[in-house]
Amino acid sequence: MTSPKMPEPYAEVLERREQIVADLRDIVSGEGVVDATNEMRAFETDGLTAYRQLPLVVVLPQTVEQVSSILRYCHENKIRVVPRGSGTSLSGGALPLEDAVLLVMSRFNRVLDIDYPNRVAVVQPGVTNLGITNAVAGNGFYYAPDPSSQIACSIGGNVAENAGGVHCLKYGLTTNNVLGVQMVLITGEVIRLGGRHLDSTGYDLLGLITGSEGLLAVVTEVTVRILQKPETARAILIGFASSEEAGQCVADVIGAGIIPGGIEMMDRLAIQAAEDFVHAGYPLGVEALLIVELDGPEAEVAFLISRVVEIANHNGATMSRISTSEEERQTFWAGRKAAFPAIGRISPDYYCMDGTIPRKALPKVLAGMRAMSEKYGLAVANVFHAGDGNLHPLILYDANKPGELQKAEDFGSDILRLCVEVGGVLTGEHGVGVEKRDLMPAMFSKDDLDQQIRVKCAFDDLHLLNPGKVFPELRNCAEMGRMHISRGQLPFPDIPRF
């Protein structure tokens, strides 16, 4: 399997590598520039480990001024830049380019301020997702979005990919919990969007930046909303004889006006793997398992639990078990959050997908995935953020068997096409990156994509920030029309089509 087709490298940039490295060392001294091949190996891939590429050079800045100087230098010298957080992206969003500077933000790892009266925390982008919660937990607060990789993923990466997690049904994705950012443009300007206030005037540029996958700017500071821990939180394990019954239960719970803190769904293969790994007490004789969490005042939680159990029984639930302690609730979730590594214990390799569908389409999509599994001869384990329709099928394969990685990718592409066909979208929280880039036309027309590229051009007229990601084709900004050409950037370089 070869890596995805990426923009052709600028030969003259490769020829100037020695000078570029020296210039970057003038900006970031000491160990902040990594150019030895063996040392750069640590950065050659992200969570989409099927693809690897050494960067031109790795730079680890520590100050906003350094980030600004690096980007300005790269813009003036027409050098591409790939921003990177913790490298947990599952869509190849941080895959390096051989002629690009890999700008690693992991040294930006400080909590700058915690403002409890305004219920916000100001942090640098290298702070981990869980690190925010740990910083405020002592005062009874937490940060709501909680992707499974929260122990490692950075908040800057969460902003880039608009990460979610098991509790995003009630409390929203990253975009619903970020109030402001400081960011640096490719030309070196430092700007702020939003702040500690709940709303801003003008265009919603903060919403545009959240989920922009490093194509528009480099984030150097994030202001997030922190929430007070609920008085009570209890989780229910509910088993079903079929995934269709479990899916209908999810729809009926939401239809009854109940918005749980989270609703997760796992199929038999995922249940078995997670239970063998974590021993969370999951039932092994069911085809589908729901984890439903209710939180809020104790009386409200008790009432809603009874309603959820009633709805589950109406949909044919074969068992239900309610957590009786905080430790047990955490154990229920530990199994779900360990589902990905648990699958790694039963298969040499697996390909983690990410698509989102309307809840009512779940039975059709599950049936479609079963048919695809037979077609490709590959097993699939399903874990879902069922409440908001975010699917994470895990396709099992063996990369040592010729052709199996290609079959897994083709299987995944068919799943995503089906998601779009039933009214869903290509990604819920992992981003497009290189993984879903060539599927974008399945969801967007040429006019749609052209307008998105015009936005890209407004921020990055030379396509220097994270090229090769998201868009299946890039064109010279001057060709796009209706663009304001500024800062004397003519002539534009030829941007290869890929």
C-alpha positions as CSV (number, residue, x, y, z in Angstrom):
1,M,0.0,0.0,0.0
2,T,1.4,3.4,-1.0
3,S,0.7,6.6,0.9
4,P,-2.1,8.9,-0.4
5,K,-1.1,11.0,-3.3
6,M,0.2,14.3,-1.9
7,P,1.3,17.6,-3.6
8,E,4.6,17.2,-5.5
9,P,7.5,18.5,-3.3
10,Y,9.1,21.7,-4.2
11,A,12.5,20.6,-5.4
12,E,14.1,24.0,-4.6
13,V,12.9,23.7,-1.0
14,L,14.6,20.3,-0.7
15,E,17.8,21.7,-2.1
16,R,17.7,24.5,0.5
17,R,17.1,22.2,3.4
18,E,20.5,22.9,5.1
19,Q,19.9,26.6,5.0
20,I,16.3,26.3,6.1
21,V,17.4,24.2,9.1
22,A,20.0,26.8,10.0
23,D,17.5,29.7,9.7
24,L,15.0,27.9,11.9
25,R,17.7,27.3,14.5
26,D,18.1,31.1,14.7
27,I,14.5,31.3,15.6
28,V,14.2,28.3,18.0
29,S,17.5,27.5,19.6
30,G,18.6,24.4,21.5
31,E,16.6,21.2,21.1
32,G,13.8,23.0,19.4
33,V,14.8,22.0,15.9
34,V,15.1,18.3,15.0
35,D,16.6,17.4,11.7
36,A,18.3,14.0,12.2
37,T,16.5,11.2,10.4
38,N,16.4,8.8,13.3
39,E,15.0,11.5,15.6
40,M,12.4,12.6,13.1
41,R,11.0,9.0,12.9
42,A,9.0,9.7,16.0
43,F,7.0,12.3,14.0
44,E,6.6,10.4,10.7
45,T,3.0,9.3,11.3
46,D,0.0,10.1,13.5
47,G,-2.9,7.8,14.6
48,L,-3.5,6.7,11.0
49,T,-0.3,4.6,11.2
50,A,-0.8,3.0,7.7
51,Y,0.9,6.0,6.2
52,R,4.4,7.4,7.1
53,Q,6.5,10.2,5.7
54,L,9.5,12.0,7.1
55,P,9.2,15.8,7.3
56,L,11.7,18.2,5.9
57,V,12.5,19.3,9.5
58,V,10.7,19.3,12.9
59,V,10.4,22.5,14.9
60,L,9.1,22.7,18.5
61,P,8.5,26.3,19.4
62,Q,7.8,27.5,23.0
63,T,6.5,31.0,22.5
64,V,3.9,32.8,20.3
65,E,6.7,35.0,19.0
66,Q,8.6,31.9,17.8
67,V,5.5,30.6,16.1
68,S,4.9,33.9,14.4
69,S,8.5,34.1,13.2
70,I,8.5,30.6,11.9
71,L,5.3,31.1,9.9
72,R,6.4,34.4,8.5
73,Y,9.7,32.9,7.5
74,C,7.9,30.0,5.8
75,H,5.5,32.3,4.0
76,E,8.3,34.6,2.7
77,N,10.3,31.6,1.5
78,K,7.3,29.6,0.2
79,I,7.9,26.6,2.5
80,R,5.0,24.4,3.4
81,V,4.0,23.9,7.1
82,V,2.2,21.0,8.7
83,P,0.9,21.8,12.3
84,R,0.9,18.9,14.8
85,G,-0.4,18.5,18.3
86,S,-0.1,15.2,20.1
87,G,-0.3,13.2,16.9
88,T,-3.4,11.2,17.8
89,S,-5.3,12.2,14.6
90,L,-7.0,9.1,13.1
91,S,-7.5,10.7,9.7
92,G,-3.9,11.5,8.8
93,G,-4.4,15.2,9.7
94,A,-0.8,15.5,10.9
95,L,0.9,13.4,8.2
96,P,4.1,15.2,7.3
97,L,5.3,16.2,3.9
98,E,8.9,15.7,2.8
99,D,9.3,19.4,1.8
100,A,7.3,20.8,4.8
101,V,8.3,22.1,8.2
102,L,6.5,20.0,10.9
103,L,5.4,22.5,13.5
104,V,4.9,20.6,16.7
105,M,3.0,22.4,19.5
106,S,3.6,20.0,22.3
107,R,5.8,22.5,24.3
108,F,2.8,24.8,24.6
109,N,1.6,22.8,27.6
110,R,0.7,25.2,30.4
111,V,-2.7,26.1,32.0
112,L,-2.5,29.9,31.9
113,D,-5.6,30.8,33.9
114,I,-8.6,29.3,35.6
115,D,-11.5,31.8,36.0
116,Y,-14.1,30.0,38.2
117,P,-16.5,33.0,38.4
118,N,-16.7,33.1,34.6
119,R,-16.4,29.3,34.4
120,V,-13.6,29.3,31.9
121,A,-10.0,28.0,31.6
122,V,-7.3,29.5,29.4
123,V,-4.8,26.9,28.3
124,Q,-2.1,26.5,25.7
125,P,-2.8,24.1,22.8
126,G,-0.5,21.3,24.0
127,V,-2.4,20.8,27.2
128,T,-4.1,17.4,27.1
129,N,-7.9,17.1,27.1
130,L,-7.9,15.3,30.4
131,G,-5.3,17.7,31.7
132,I,-7.9,20.5,31.7
133,T,-10.3,18.4,33.8
134,N,-7.5,17.5,36.2
135,A,-6.6,21.1,36.6
136,V,-10.1,22.1,37.8
137,A,-11.4,18.9,39.3
138,G,-10.4,19.9,42.8
139,N,-13.0,22.7,42.7
140,G,-15.7,20.4,41.4
141,F,-15.4,21.4,37.7
142,Y,-14.6,19.5,34.5
143,Y,-14.2,20.0,30.8
144,A,-17.1,18.2,29.0
145,P,-15.8,16.9,25.6
146,D,-14.1,13.6,26.3
147,P,-12.7,11.7,23.3
148,S,-11.4,8.2,24.0
149,S,-7.9,9.5,23.6
150,Q,-8.4,12.2,26.1
151,I,-5.4,11.1,28.2
152,A,-3.1,11.9,25.3
153,C,-4.9,14.2,22.7
154,S,-4.2,17.9,23.0
155,I,-6.8,20.6,23.2
156,G,-5.2,22.3,20.1
157,G,-5.8,19.1,18.2
158,N,-9.3,18.9,19.5
159,V,-9.9,22.4,18.1
160,A,-8.5,21.4,14.8
161,E,-10.7,18.3,14.5
162,N,-13.7,19.5,16.5
163,A,-13.4,16.4,18.7
164,G,-16.4,15.0,20.6
165,G,-16.5,12.0,23.0
166,V,-19.0,10.0,24.9
167,H,-20.7,12.9,26.6
168,C,-21.1,15.2,23.5
169,L,-24.8,14.3,23.1
170,K,-25.8,16.5,26.1
171,Y,-22.8,18.8,26.4
172,G,-21.7,19.3,22.8
173,L,-18.6,19.0,20.7
174,T,-15.4,21.1,21.0
175,T,-17.1,23.9,19.0
176,N,-19.8,24.2,21.7
177,N,-17.2,24.4,24.5
178,V,-14.5,26.7,23.1
179,L,-15.1,30.4,23.7
180,G,-11.9,31.9,22.2
181,V,-8.6,31.3,20.6
182,Q,-5.4,33.1,19.9
183,M,-3.9,32.1,16.6
184,V,-1.1,32.9,14.2
185,L,-1.7,33.3,10.4
186,I,0.7,32.0,7.9
187,T,1.9,35.5,7.4
188,G,2.9,35.8,11.0
189,E,0.1,38.0,12.3
190,V,-1.3,37.1,15.8
191,I,-5.0,37.5,16.2
192,R,-7.7,36.7,18.8
193,L,-11.2,35.4,18.2
194,G,-13.8,35.3,20.9
195,G,-12.7,35.5,24.6
196,R,-14.3,34.8,28.0
197,H,-17.6,36.2,26.9
198,L,-20.4,34.0,25.7
199,D,-20.9,35.7,22.3
200,S,-19.2,37.9,19.9
201,T,-20.2,40.4,17.2
202,G,-19.3,40.0,13.5
203,Y,-18.7,36.8,11.6
204,D,-18.4,33.6,13.5
205,L,-14.7,33.0,12.6
206,L,-14.2,31.0,15.8
207,G,-16.7,28.5,14.5
208,L,-14.8,28.5,11.2
209,I,-11.5,27.8,12.9
210,T,-12.8,25.0,15.0
211,G,-12.7,21.9,12.8
212,S,-10.5,23.6,10.1
213,E,-7.8,20.9,10.5
214,G,-4.8,23.2,10.6
215,L,-5.5,24.6,7.1
216,L,-6.2,28.2,8.2
217,A,-4.0,29.1,11.1
218,V,-2.0,27.8,14.0
219,V,-3.7,28.0,17.4
220,T,-1.5,29.1,20.3
221,E,-4.1,29.6,23.1
222,V,-7.6,28.3,23.8
223,T,-10.3,29.5,26.2
224,V,-12.7,26.7,27.1
225,R,-15.9,26.5,29.0
226,I,-15.7,24.5,32.2
227,L,-18.7,23.0,33.9
228,Q,-19.6,22.2,37.5
229,K,-19.8,18.4,38.1
230,P,-23.5,17.3,38.3
231,E,-24.9,16.4,41.7
232,T,-25.5,12.8,40.6
233,A,-24.4,10.7,37.7
234,R,-25.5,7.1,37.2
235,A,-25.0,4.7,34.3
236,I,-27.1,1.8,33.0
237,L,-26.0,-1.2,31.1
238,I,-28.8,-2.5,28.8
239,G,-28.5,-5.6,26.7
240,F,-30.4,-6.5,23.6
241,A,-30.8,-9.5,21.3
242,S,-30.2,-7.4,18.2
243,S,-28.5,-4.1,17.3
244,E,-31.8,-3.0,15.6
245,E,-33.6,-3.2,18.9
246,A,-30.8,-1.3,20.6
247,G,-30.9,1.3,17.9
248,Q,-34.7,1.7,18.2
249,C,-34.3,2.1,22.0
250,V,-31.9,5.0,21.4
251,A,-34.4,6.7,19.1
252,D,-37.2,6.2,21.5
253,V,-35.3,7.6,24.5
254,I,-34.4,10.8,22.6
255,G,-37.9,10.9,21.2
256,A,-39.3,10.9,24.7
257,G,-37.5,14.2,25.4
258,I,-34.7,12.6,27.5
259,I,-31.2,13.8,26.8
260,P,-28.8,11.6,28.7
261,G,-25.2,12.7,29.4
262,G,-24.2,9.9,27.0
263,I,-25.5,6.9,25.1
264,E,-23.0,4.5,23.8
265,M,-23.6,1.3,21.8
266,M,-21.4,-1.7,21.3
267,D,-21.9,-4.9,19.3
268,R,-21.1,-8.5,20.4
269,L,-17.5,-8.5,19.1
270,A,-16.7,-5.1,20.8
271,I,-18.4,-6.2,24.0
272,Q,-16.4,-9.4,24.2
273,A,-13.1,-7.7,23.5
274,A,-13.7,-4.9,26.0
275,E,-14.8,-7.3,28.7
276,D,-11.8,-9.6,28.2
277,F,-9.6,-6.5,28.5
278,V,-11.1,-4.4,31.3
279,H,-13.5,-6.8,33.1
280,A,-16.1,-4.1,33.3
281,G,-18.9,-6.6,34.0
282,Y,-20.4,-6.5,30.5
283,P,-23.0,-9.2,29.7
284,L,-21.6,-11.6,27.1
285,G,-24.8,-13.2,26.0
286,V,-26.2,-10.1,24.1
287,E,-25.8,-8.9,20.6
288,A,-25.8,-5.2,21.5
289,L,-25.1,-3.3,24.6
290,L,-26.2,0.3,25.5
291,I,-24.4,2.4,28.1
292,V,-26.8,5.2,29.1
293,E,-25.8,7.8,31.6
294,L,-28.1,10.2,33.3
295,D,-26.9,13.2,35.3
296,G,-28.3,16.1,37.3
297,P,-30.2,16.4,40.6
298,E,-30.7,13.0,42.4
299,A,-34.5,13.0,42.1
300,E,-34.4,13.8,38.4
301,V,-31.8,11.1,37.7
302,A,-33.8,8.5,39.6
303,F,-37.0,9.4,37.6
304,L,-35.2,9.4,34.3
305,I,-33.5,6.0,35.0
306,S,-36.9,4.5,35.5
307,R,-38.2,6.0,32.3
308,V,-35.1,4.7,30.3
309,V,-35.5,1.2,31.7
310,E,-39.2,1.2,30.8
311,I,-38.4,2.3,27.2
312,A,-35.7,-0.3,27.0
313,N,-38.0,-3.1,28.2
314,H,-40.6,-2.0,25.6
315,N,-37.9,-2.5,23.0
316,G,-37.0,-6.0,24.1
317,A,-34.1,-5.5,26.5
318,T,-32.9,-8.8,27.9
319,M,-31.0,-7.3,30.8
320,S,-30.3,-4.0,32.6
321,R,-27.9,-3.1,35.4
322,I,-27.8,0.3,37.1
323,S,-24.5,1.5,38.6
324,T,-24.7,1.7,42.4
325,S,-21.5,3.6,43.0
326,E,-19.2,6.1,41.3
327,E,-16.6,3.4,41.0
328,E,-19.0,1.1,39.2
329,R,-20.1,4.0,36.9
330,Q,-16.5,4.7,36.0
331,T,-15.9,0.9,35.4
332,F,-18.9,0.9,32.9
333,W,-17.2,3.7,31.0
334,A,-13.7,2.2,31.3
335,G,-14.8,-0.7,29.1
336,R,-16.2,1.5,26.4
337,K,-13.2,3.9,26.4
338,A,-10.8,0.9,26.1
339,A,-12.7,-0.6,23.2
340,F,-10.1,0.5,20.6
341,P,-7.1,-1.0,22.4
342,A,-9.2,-4.0,23.3
343,I,-9.8,-4.8,19.6
344,G,-6.0,-4.5,19.1
345,R,-5.7,-7.6,21.3
346,I,-7.8,-9.8,19.0
347,S,-6.6,-8.6,15.6
348,P,-3.1,-7.8,14.2
349,D,-4.5,-4.5,12.8
350,Y,-7.7,-2.6,12.7
351,Y,-9.0,0.5,10.8
352,C,-11.1,2.9,12.9
353,M,-13.8,4.6,10.9
354,D,-15.8,7.8,11.7
355,G,-19.1,8.8,10.1
356,T,-22.3,10.2,11.4
357,I,-25.9,9.3,10.4
358,P,-29.4,10.2,11.4
359,R,-30.4,7.9,14.3
360,K,-33.3,6.5,12.4
361,A,-30.9,5.2,9.7
362,L,-29.0,3.0,12.1
363,P,-30.8,-0.3,11.2
364,K,-30.1,0.2,7.5
365,V,-26.5,1.1,8.1
366,L,-25.9,-1.8,10.4
367,A,-27.4,-4.2,7.8
368,G,-25.3,-2.6,5.1
369,M,-22.1,-3.1,7.1
370,R,-22.9,-6.7,7.7
371,A,-23.3,-7.2,3.9
372,M,-20.0,-5.3,3.3
373,S,-18.3,-7.5,5.9
374,E,-19.3,-10.6,3.9
375,K,-18.3,-8.9,0.6
376,Y,-14.8,-8.0,1.8
377,G,-14.2,-11.0,4.0
378,L,-13.3,-8.8,7.0
379,A,-14.8,-8.7,10.4
380,V,-16.1,-5.4,11.9
381,A,-16.6,-4.4,15.5
382,N,-19.0,-1.6,16.1
383,V,-18.8,1.1,18.8
384,F,-21.1,4.1,18.4
385,H,-21.8,7.4,20.0
386,A,-25.3,6.2,19.5
387,G,-27.1,9.3,20.9
388,D,-25.8,11.6,18.1
389,G,-25.4,9.0,15.4
390,N,-21.6,9.0,15.4
391,L,-20.3,5.6,14.2
392,H,-16.9,4.1,14.9
393,P,-16.8,0.8,13.0
394,L,-13.5,-1.0,13.6
395,I,-12.5,-3.0,10.5
396,L,-10.2,-6.0,11.5
397,Y,-7.4,-6.9,9.1
398,D,-3.9,-8.1,8.9
399,A,-1.4,-5.8,7.2
400,N,1.0,-8.6,6.7
401,K,-1.5,-10.3,4.3
402,P,-1.1,-8.8,0.8
403,G,-4.1,-6.7,-0.2
404,E,-5.9,-6.7,3.2
405,L,-5.1,-3.0,4.0
406,Q,-6.5,-2.1,0.6
407,K,-9.6,-4.2,1.3
408,A,-10.0,-2.5,4.7
409,E,-9.8,0.9,3.2
410,D,-12.3,0.1,0.4
411,F,-14.6,-1.4,3.1
412,G,-14.3,1.9,5.0
413,S,-15.0,4.0,2.0
414,D,-18.2,2.1,1.3
415,I,-19.3,2.6,4.9
416,L,-18.8,6.4,4.6
417,R,-20.6,6.5,1.2
418,L,-23.5,4.7,2.9
419,C,-23.5,7.3,5.7
420,V,-23.8,10.1,3.2
421,E,-26.5,8.2,1.2
422,V,-28.8,7.9,4.3
423,G,-28.4,11.7,5.0
424,G,-25.3,11.6,7.2
425,V,-21.8,13.0,6.9
426,L,-18.3,11.8,6.3
427,T,-16.9,12.6,9.7
428,G,-18.2,13.2,13.2
429,E,-15.1,14.1,15.1
430,H,-12.0,12.6,13.5
431,G,-11.8,15.1,10.6
432,V,-11.2,14.5,6.9
433,G,-7.4,14.7,6.7
434,V,-6.1,12.4,4.0
435,E,-8.3,9.5,4.9
436,K,-11.6,10.9,3.6
437,R,-10.1,13.6,1.3
438,D,-11.0,11.8,-1.9
439,L,-14.5,11.1,-0.7
440,M,-15.4,14.7,-0.3
441,P,-17.1,14.9,-3.8
442,A,-19.5,12.2,-2.5
443,M,-20.9,14.8,-0.1
444,F,-20.1,18.2,-1.7
445,S,-20.6,19.5,-5.2
446,K,-17.8,21.2,-7.1
447,D,-19.4,24.6,-6.3
448,D,-19.5,23.6,-2.6
449,L,-15.8,22.7,-2.6
450,D,-14.8,25.7,-4.6
451,Q,-16.4,28.0,-2.0
452,Q,-14.5,26.2,0.8
453,I,-11.3,26.6,-1.2
454,R,-12.0,30.3,-1.4
455,V,-12.2,30.5,2.4
456,K,-8.8,28.7,2.5
457,C,-7.4,31.2,0.0
458,A,-8.5,34.1,2.2
459,F,-6.3,32.8,5.0
460,D,-3.6,31.1,3.1
461,D,-3.1,32.4,-0.4
462,L,-0.2,30.1,-1.3
463,H,-1.7,26.9,0.2
464,L,1.2,26.5,2.5
465,L,-0.7,25.3,5.6
466,N,-1.3,21.6,5.7
467,P,-1.6,21.0,2.0
468,G,-2.8,17.7,0.7
469,K,-5.5,17.4,3.5
470,V,-9.3,17.8,3.2
471,F,-9.5,19.0,-0.4
472,P,-9.2,16.4,-3.2
473,E,-8.0,19.1,-5.6
474,L,-6.4,22.5,-5.0
475,R,-6.1,25.3,-7.5
476,N,-4.0,28.4,-7.6
477,C,-6.0,31.0,-5.6
478,A,-5.8,33.5,-8.5
479,E,-7.7,31.0,-10.6
480,M,-10.6,30.9,-8.2
481,G,-12.0,34.4,-9.0
482,R,-13.6,36.9,-6.7
483,M,-10.5,36.7,-4.5
484,H,-8.7,39.7,-3.2
485,I,-5.0,39.4,-4.1
486,S,-2.9,41.3,-1.5
487,R,0.5,41.7,0.0
488,G,2.1,41.6,-3.4
489,Q,2.0,37.8,-3.6
490,L,2.2,37.5,-7.4
491,P,3.3,35.4,-9.0
492,F,1.6,32.6,-7.3
493,P,3.5,29.2,-7.4
494,D,2.0,26.4,-9.5
495,I,-0.1,24.3,-7.2
496,P,-0.2,20.7,-8.4
497,R,-3.4,18.9,-8.7
498,F,-3.6,15.6,-6.8
